[in-house]
Every structure is written in structure tokens, then in C-alpha cells.
Amino acid sequence: MPAKYKAKISNVLRNKSLTYTHILDVIEGVGSITTTSEIASVLKISWNTAEKKLLELALDGKVTRMKKPGLNLWVLKK
């Protein structure tokens, strides 16, 4: 993950203020498809919180969800 995204994520962890922009930054920082678990791990939040926020972003049309057996994959919409 590029340094600019790591700095943004460190700031989130210090301030404990999670916004949708932070989740989008993580997906963009990964650069491709990511999982709910990866986002939860990077942002140090529960899997359920990450999944809820990602589903809300999907409803807003900002990310695309690809459902695989036992796995949710997420990618930014272009």
C-alpha cells in the first residue's frame, strides 16, 4: 500500500473517526479487489462494521460487491 494511504489510515486510527472516505482510501490504496476482512484488518474495526459500511457504499454506487462462496469482494466503481 502506498505511503500516502498509510498516513491517512494512521490518522484515522489515532482519531478513531471512521468515514466512508477512509474505506474508499483503503480500497484505492490496495489498488484492486479487496475483501471485507482486509479492510477490517487495516482499519482495525470489526468485520461486521466494515461489511455494514461497505454495503452502504454499494447502495450509494461507490463500490461494487462481488459475492463468492464464503467471501465478499469489493472494488471501486469507476
DABELLIN-V776313 format. One record per backbone hydrogen bond with DSSP energy under -1.0 kcal/mol. CO is the residue of the C=O (numbers start at 1). NH is the residue of the N-H. If there is no record, write none. Layout:
BEGIN
CO;NH
CO;NH
END
This chain:
BEGIN
2;6
3;7
4;8
5;9
6;10
7;11
8;12
9;13
10;14
11;15
12;16
19;23
20;24
21;25
22;26
23;27
24;28
25;29
26;30
27;31
34;74
35;39
36;40
37;41
38;42
39;43
40;45
46;50
47;51
48;52
49;53
50;54
51;55
52;56
53;57
54;58
55;59
56;60
57;62
58;61
62;77
64;75
66;73
68;71
71;68
73;66
74;34
75;64
END
